[in-house]
């Protein structure tokens, strides 16, 4: 599918989800989950533009939803990584890991571990990167 068609399809989904911004938490919570899945799809495609657009809509639905606020911080961290801004990523990964663990959010814990692995790679610590990558892989199974 051409990029333009993909972006149009994504924009249509984002517009539909953005319509829930004025609703209560019981309505925004499922929309938050849909946005998390769209952010994941953008991440897997390494689509920074799509991730940023999805994150922007997500921010409109997040107030009062702690799980959404945590997911926004994850999206911010991935966007930083995609832009090559890796300074402080290790600390961000540790914080997301801790908060994801406390929230019993396995995807957050796995992503945080992957961020830490990528941060280790940028600091040329191949052994730490390998250990963290293996750990994330085991957690994802």
Secondary structure, DSSP 8 states (H G I E B T S, - for coil): --HHHHHHHHHHHHHHHHTTTTS-HHHHHHHHHHHHHHHHHHHHTT-HHHHHHHHHHHHHHHTT-HHHHHHHHHHHHHHHHHTT--TTHHHHHHHHHHHHHHTT-HHHHHHHHHHHHHHHHHTT-HHHHHHHHHHHHHHH-
